[in-house]
Every structure is written in structure tokens, then in C-alpha cells.
Amino acid sequence: MMRRALAAFAVALSAAAAPLSAQPLEDVTMALPAVGFPFTAGYVADGLGLWEKNGLKVKSIVVAGVGSTNAVISGSADFGQISGLSLTRAAAKGQRLLALVNTFDKPFVEMSIRKEIAEAAGFDPNAPLAKRAQILKGHTFAVGGINSVVHAYLRVIAIIGGLDPETIRVTAMAGDNMLAAMQTKAIDGISTVLPWPRKPVVEGTAVLVASGSRNDPPHLVPLAFNVLATKPETCEKRKSLCEKMGRTFSEAMTYIRDNPQGLFALLKKQFSNFDDAVLTASVDIIRRSTPQTAAVPVAALENADNFNVEARLMKPDEKLKSYDGLYTDAYVK
């Protein structure tokens, strides 16, 4: 009897000491607007098993452009990695979401144009941004999504160049399709997130027109470029879920800042069709764009709102009077 009692006690003790990863994983659906390096924290969580470590089973789905925001609003996704522009624009329309994490605090967008077009126009890559932006006139650019942050970026750059953004022809495409369209000359340039616009620049077939990582333009920093957002009621009803998501993103962002070689290896595995030169340049930009804290600064949301207005995607009187209730740091402490 004593042996049986000790055996039962040992089994109970073992069960009580089981790690979080041995417990049932909590299913989560997360919407992404595209494939690209703004979502590096999620790729790191995938590659290092951070989701499982924190008790999560995350299914990531790509819903192009602002569709990812709509997926969270409609409830078809629990969370979304979306731009602060989409978050504030939705709030202005009465569709309020809650931002838990800010993974990038700079415009993580680049714009490139075919080299032959730049050479024919006498383009100077070292000229002031207002001068460089004039190369957009009369050309067709691919963006990751209409009215998305990368489309807004193109519009703002056009306005800085003295152009009417409505006169710039744009077409929405996925990253791989953009590169193919550049090669066939179906489009003239790309305005989207890394690594897509940088690849033809490294290969020598395109030139860089503008880069958020080079502070083009400088007045939009800090920026809530990519936030993890959900419905407010999700965290009210499932507080532990939001804690797990916030903890995972915080751990991934720490890894990004502290482990450039490990980050390169993870991205090389995820984006194996990109040259090392593209990935090396991108890793540097990713690390410089990753803030020291995962918390969402109110100034970054205000700049996102300003971005919407400058891009003429919102009217000035639609800008939010307050950002209270749109962000919290409760899950990244």
C-alpha cells in the first residue's frame, strides 16, 4: 500500500510540474496583410518555437492589405498584424480595435524604379527627396494593397514631389508578382515593404527612390508601422491569451535586437530565394526599426493618424481627438 501511495504521489507531482509547453495549446488565428519583413517577430516566433513555449498554437493567414484589419473586425481572425494607419482609420469610422504591441517604429517601406527609367530621366539618388519624388510622374507602381500603408507611403512621397497622388497609376500585387512584373516591364516601380523593393536594387536592375529606413520623410517617426491588434473584448474575455501573445512578441523582438546572426539564419530559411546581400541589408534595417520596448507609444499612433491625413486617405477633421482605448501596455510588461 505504501509503494502504491508513493507511486501515485510521484505521478501527481510530475503532472503538477509539467511545463507550459506540455499543456494543451490555445488555438489562435492571426491575419497578416502580406508576406514581408514587417512581420519578422512572427517569423522568429515560428522558427524558435516561441508560440508553443508560451502555450499557443498560432495559425497565420494572409488577407491582403486592409483586409487583415477587416478580418479582425469581423471576428474571422483573433488577432492581426496591421498598420497603425489602419487602426486609427478604422477607429475614425467607429470600428475600434486594441493595439497590444508595436513591432516597428519607423516607416518600413521602400520605393524602387526600373534602372533604365531612372537613367533616361537623369535621376540623382542623392538629390533631396522632393526632387527624387518627381520620378514618379507618368509611371505605374505596384503596391501591396490599395489604401494600405505602402500605398499611403507612395502618395505621401508623390505629394512631397509636388505631384497629385491621384495621377500616379497603382496596381495591387503580392511581392513575387511585383518582381515578375518588373522584369517584364508591366510595371515601372514598386512601393512596398522589404525585401521586395530591395531585391532588384541589389541585382542592379532598379534604383532606390525613397526609403523609410533612411528617414524618407523624417517627420513620421516614431510611427506605429506594424501593431498586433485585436478586439477589446478579446482581452476582456481571454486575458491570459493576450498575455501569451504579448509575451511571445516581446521575446521575439528581444531576439531580433540581440541576435543578428540568428535572425539572418531564420530569415534565410523563410526567404531562401533572396540573395544574402538583400537579407544582410534587411537584417540591419529590421534591427534598427525594432523599438526597445514592445509597448505602443501614443506619439506613434498620432503619427499614423497624421500619415493618413498627409496621404489624403482621411480628411483633417476625421483625425482622432484622443487615442485612449486604442492601445495598452498591460500585456508587454
C-alpha positions as CSV (number, residue, x, y, z in Angstrom):
1,M,0.0,0.0,0.0
2,M,2.9,2.3,0.9
3,R,4.5,1.7,-2.5
4,R,1.2,2.3,-4.3
5,A,0.8,5.6,-2.4
6,L,4.3,6.8,-3.2
7,A,3.8,5.9,-6.9
8,A,0.6,7.9,-7.0
9,F,2.3,10.8,-5.3
10,A,5.1,10.7,-7.9
11,V,2.7,10.8,-10.8
12,A,0.7,13.7,-9.3
13,L,4.0,15.6,-8.6
14,S,5.1,15.0,-12.2
15,A,1.8,16.3,-13.6
16,A,2.0,19.4,-11.5
17,A,5.5,20.2,-12.6
18,A,4.7,19.7,-16.4
19,P,6.0,22.6,-18.4
20,L,3.6,25.0,-20.1
21,S,4.5,23.5,-23.5
22,A,3.1,20.2,-22.3
23,Q,-0.3,21.7,-21.5
24,P,-3.0,21.9,-24.3
25,L,-2.1,24.7,-26.7
26,E,-4.5,27.6,-27.2
27,D,-5.6,27.9,-30.8
28,V,-5.2,31.4,-32.3
29,T,-5.8,32.8,-35.8
30,M,-3.7,35.8,-36.8
31,A,-4.2,37.8,-40.0
32,L,-1.3,39.3,-41.9
33,P,-1.7,41.9,-44.8
34,A,1.2,40.5,-46.8
35,V,4.4,38.4,-46.7
36,G,7.4,40.5,-45.7
37,F,9.8,41.7,-43.1
38,P,7.4,43.8,-41.1
39,F,6.2,40.5,-39.7
40,T,9.6,39.3,-38.7
41,A,8.6,38.9,-35.0
42,G,6.1,36.3,-36.0
43,Y,8.6,34.5,-38.2
44,V,11.0,34.4,-35.3
45,A,8.3,33.1,-33.0
46,D,7.7,30.3,-35.7
47,G,11.3,29.5,-36.1
48,L,12.2,29.4,-32.3
49,G,9.0,27.7,-31.2
50,L,8.0,30.7,-29.0
51,W,4.3,30.2,-29.7
52,E,4.4,26.7,-28.3
53,K,6.7,27.8,-25.4
54,N,4.0,30.2,-24.3
55,G,1.1,27.8,-24.7
56,L,-0.1,28.9,-28.2
57,K,-0.9,27.3,-31.5
58,V,-0.9,30.1,-34.0
59,K,-2.3,29.9,-37.5
60,S,-1.2,32.8,-39.6
61,I,-3.3,33.7,-42.7
62,V,-2.6,36.3,-45.3
63,V,-5.5,38.6,-46.0
64,A,-4.1,41.2,-48.4
65,G,-3.9,44.9,-47.4
66,V,-6.6,46.3,-45.2
67,G,-8.4,43.0,-45.5
68,S,-6.4,41.9,-42.5
69,T,-7.9,44.7,-40.4
70,N,-11.4,43.8,-41.6
71,A,-10.7,40.1,-40.7
72,V,-10.1,41.1,-37.0
73,I,-13.1,43.5,-37.0
74,S,-15.4,40.8,-38.4
75,G,-14.1,38.2,-36.0
76,S,-12.7,35.8,-38.6
77,A,-9.3,36.3,-37.1
78,D,-8.5,36.6,-33.4
79,F,-5.5,39.0,-33.9
80,G,-4.0,40.9,-36.8
81,Q,-0.6,42.4,-37.5
82,I,-1.8,45.6,-39.1
83,S,-0.5,49.2,-39.6
84,G,-1.3,51.9,-37.2
85,L,-2.8,53.7,-40.1
86,S,-5.5,51.0,-40.5
87,L,-6.1,51.0,-36.7
88,T,-6.7,54.8,-36.5
89,R,-8.7,54.9,-39.7
90,A,-11.0,52.1,-38.5
91,A,-11.4,53.9,-35.2
92,A,-12.4,57.1,-37.0
93,K,-15.2,55.0,-38.5
94,G,-16.3,53.7,-35.2
95,Q,-14.6,50.3,-35.5
96,R,-12.3,50.3,-32.6
97,L,-9.5,47.8,-32.1
98,L,-6.9,47.5,-29.4
99,A,-3.2,47.6,-30.1
100,L,-1.1,45.4,-27.8
101,V,2.3,45.5,-29.4
102,N,4.3,47.8,-31.8
103,T,6.9,45.8,-33.7
104,F,8.3,48.7,-35.8
105,D,8.6,52.4,-35.1
106,K,9.8,53.6,-38.5
107,P,8.2,53.5,-42.0
108,F,9.4,50.1,-43.1
109,V,8.7,50.8,-46.8
110,E,11.0,51.3,-49.8
111,M,10.3,52.5,-53.3
112,S,12.3,51.5,-56.3
113,I,12.0,52.1,-60.0
114,R,13.5,50.4,-63.1
115,K,17.0,51.5,-63.7
116,E,16.5,52.3,-67.4
117,I,13.7,54.7,-66.5
118,A,15.9,56.4,-63.9
119,E,18.9,56.7,-66.2
120,A,16.7,58.2,-69.0
121,A,15.4,60.8,-66.6
122,G,18.8,61.7,-65.2
123,F,17.7,60.6,-61.8
124,D,20.1,61.6,-58.9
125,P,19.7,59.1,-55.9
126,N,21.4,61.7,-53.7
127,A,19.1,64.6,-54.5
128,P,16.7,65.9,-51.9
129,L,13.6,63.8,-51.5
130,A,11.3,66.4,-53.2
131,K,13.5,66.1,-56.3
132,R,13.7,62.3,-56.3
133,A,10.0,62.0,-55.9
134,Q,9.4,63.7,-59.2
135,I,10.5,60.5,-61.0
136,L,7.0,59.0,-60.1
137,K,5.3,61.2,-62.6
138,G,3.8,59.2,-65.5
139,H,4.8,55.8,-64.2
140,T,3.0,52.8,-62.8
141,F,3.8,51.4,-59.4
142,A,2.8,48.2,-57.7
143,V,1.8,48.4,-54.0
144,G,0.9,45.6,-51.5
145,G,-2.7,46.8,-51.2
146,I,-4.8,49.8,-52.2
147,N,-5.2,52.3,-49.3
148,S,-2.7,50.3,-47.3
149,V,0.3,51.8,-45.5
150,V,2.6,51.1,-48.5
151,H,0.1,52.9,-50.8
152,A,-0.1,55.7,-48.3
153,Y,3.7,56.0,-48.5
154,L,3.7,56.3,-52.2
155,R,1.0,59.0,-52.0
156,V,3.0,61.0,-49.4
157,I,6.2,60.8,-51.4
158,A,4.3,61.9,-54.5
159,I,2.9,64.9,-52.7
160,I,6.4,65.9,-51.4
161,G,7.4,65.9,-55.0
162,G,4.7,68.3,-55.9
163,L,2.6,65.7,-57.7
164,D,-1.1,64.8,-57.4
165,P,-1.2,61.3,-55.9
166,E,-4.4,60.6,-57.9
167,T,-2.4,60.8,-61.1
168,I,0.1,58.0,-60.1
169,R,-1.1,54.7,-61.6
170,V,-1.1,52.0,-59.0
171,T,-1.9,48.3,-59.0
172,A,-2.1,45.9,-56.1
173,M,0.2,42.8,-56.2
174,A,1.8,40.3,-54.0
175,G,5.6,40.5,-53.6
176,D,6.7,37.8,-56.0
177,N,4.3,39.1,-58.7
178,M,5.8,42.5,-58.3
179,L,9.3,41.2,-59.1
180,A,8.0,39.3,-62.1
181,A,6.1,42.3,-63.4
182,M,9.2,44.5,-63.1
183,Q,11.1,42.0,-65.2
184,T,8.5,42.0,-67.9
185,K,8.2,45.8,-67.7
186,A,4.5,45.5,-66.9
187,I,5.1,48.0,-64.1
188,D,7.7,50.7,-63.6
189,G,8.3,50.5,-59.9
190,I,7.5,49.1,-56.5
191,S,6.3,50.7,-53.3
192,T,6.1,48.1,-50.6
193,V,7.8,46.5,-47.6
194,L,11.2,44.9,-47.6
195,P,12.6,42.7,-49.0
196,W,10.7,43.1,-52.3
197,P,11.8,46.6,-53.5
198,R,15.4,46.0,-52.4
199,K,16.0,42.8,-54.4
200,P,16.1,44.5,-57.9
201,V,18.2,47.3,-56.4
202,V,20.8,44.8,-55.2
203,E,20.7,43.0,-58.6
204,G,21.3,46.2,-60.4
205,T,18.0,46.4,-62.3
206,A,16.4,49.1,-60.3
207,V,17.3,52.2,-58.2
208,L,16.0,53.3,-54.8
209,V,13.8,56.3,-54.9
210,A,12.8,56.5,-51.2
211,S,13.4,54.5,-48.1
212,G,11.7,54.9,-44.7
213,S,14.8,53.4,-43.1
214,R,16.7,56.5,-44.4
215,N,14.1,58.8,-42.9
216,D,12.3,59.5,-46.1
217,P,10.5,61.5,-44.8
218,P,11.8,62.3,-41.3
219,H,8.7,63.7,-39.7
220,L,6.8,60.4,-39.5
221,V,9.0,58.9,-36.7
222,P,8.1,57.4,-34.3
223,L,5.4,55.5,-36.3
224,A,3.1,52.7,-35.3
225,F,4.0,50.9,-38.6
226,N,3.0,47.4,-37.6
227,V,1.0,46.6,-34.5
228,L,-0.6,43.5,-33.1
229,A,-4.3,44.3,-32.7
230,T,-7.4,42.6,-31.5
231,K,-10.9,43.4,-30.4
232,P,-11.0,44.9,-26.9
233,E,-13.4,42.2,-25.8
234,T,-10.9,39.5,-26.7
235,C,-8.6,40.6,-23.9
236,E,-11.5,41.2,-21.6
237,K,-12.7,37.6,-22.0
238,R,-9.4,35.9,-22.6
239,K,-6.9,37.9,-20.6
240,S,-4.4,35.0,-20.5
241,L,-4.4,34.8,-24.3
242,C,-3.4,38.4,-24.7
243,E,-0.7,37.9,-22.1
244,K,0.7,35.0,-24.0
245,M,0.6,36.9,-27.3
246,G,2.3,40.0,-25.8
247,R,4.9,37.9,-24.1
248,T,5.7,36.0,-27.3
249,F,6.1,39.2,-29.3
250,S,8.3,40.8,-26.6
251,E,10.6,37.7,-26.6
252,A,10.8,37.7,-30.4
253,M,11.6,41.4,-30.5
254,T,14.4,40.9,-27.9
255,Y,15.9,38.2,-30.1
256,I,15.7,40.4,-33.2
257,R,17.7,43.2,-31.4
258,D,20.2,40.9,-29.8
259,N,20.9,38.2,-32.4
260,P,21.7,39.4,-35.9
261,Q,23.3,36.2,-37.0
262,G,20.5,34.1,-35.7
263,L,18.0,36.4,-37.3
264,F,19.8,36.2,-40.6
265,A,19.6,32.4,-40.4
266,L,15.9,32.4,-39.7
267,L,15.1,34.7,-42.5
268,K,17.3,32.8,-44.9
269,K,15.3,29.7,-44.2
270,Q,12.0,31.6,-44.6
271,F,13.1,33.6,-47.7
272,S,15.5,31.2,-49.4
273,N,15.1,32.8,-52.8
274,F,16.7,36.1,-51.7
275,D,20.4,36.7,-52.1
276,D,22.5,37.1,-48.9
277,A,23.2,40.7,-49.8
278,V,19.5,41.5,-49.7
279,L,19.0,39.7,-46.4
280,T,22.1,41.2,-44.8
281,A,20.9,44.7,-45.6
282,S,17.4,43.9,-44.5
283,V,18.6,42.4,-41.1
284,D,20.3,45.7,-40.3
285,I,17.2,47.7,-41.2
286,I,14.9,45.3,-39.2
287,R,17.0,45.7,-36.1
288,R,17.3,49.4,-36.4
289,S,13.5,49.7,-36.8
290,T,12.6,47.4,-33.9
291,P,12.0,49.5,-30.8
292,Q,13.5,48.7,-27.4
293,T,10.0,48.1,-25.9
294,A,7.0,46.4,-27.5
295,A,4.6,48.9,-26.0
296,V,2.6,51.1,-28.3
297,P,3.6,54.8,-27.8
298,V,0.7,57.3,-28.2
299,A,3.0,59.5,-30.3
300,A,3.4,56.6,-32.8
301,L,-0.4,56.4,-33.2
302,E,-0.7,60.1,-33.6
303,N,1.9,60.0,-36.4
304,A,0.0,57.2,-38.0
305,D,-3.1,59.4,-38.0
306,N,-1.0,62.2,-39.5
307,F,0.2,59.8,-42.2
308,N,-3.4,59.1,-43.2
309,V,-4.2,62.8,-43.4
310,E,-1.0,63.6,-45.4
311,A,-1.7,60.7,-47.8
312,R,-5.2,62.2,-48.2
313,L,-6.8,58.9,-47.1
314,M,-8.5,60.8,-44.3
315,K,-9.8,64.3,-44.1
316,P,-8.1,66.5,-41.4
317,D,-11.3,66.8,-39.4
318,E,-11.5,63.0,-39.3
319,K,-8.3,62.8,-37.2
320,L,-9.0,61.3,-33.8
321,K,-9.1,63.7,-30.8
322,S,-7.8,61.0,-28.5
323,Y,-6.2,57.6,-28.7
324,D,-7.4,56.4,-25.3
325,G,-8.7,52.9,-25.5
326,L,-6.8,52.1,-28.8
327,Y,-3.7,50.8,-27.1
328,T,-2.4,49.2,-23.9
329,D,0.9,48.2,-22.4
330,A,-0.7,45.7,-20.0
331,Y,0.4,42.7,-22.0
332,V,4.1,43.5,-22.7
333,K,5.2,44.4,-19.1
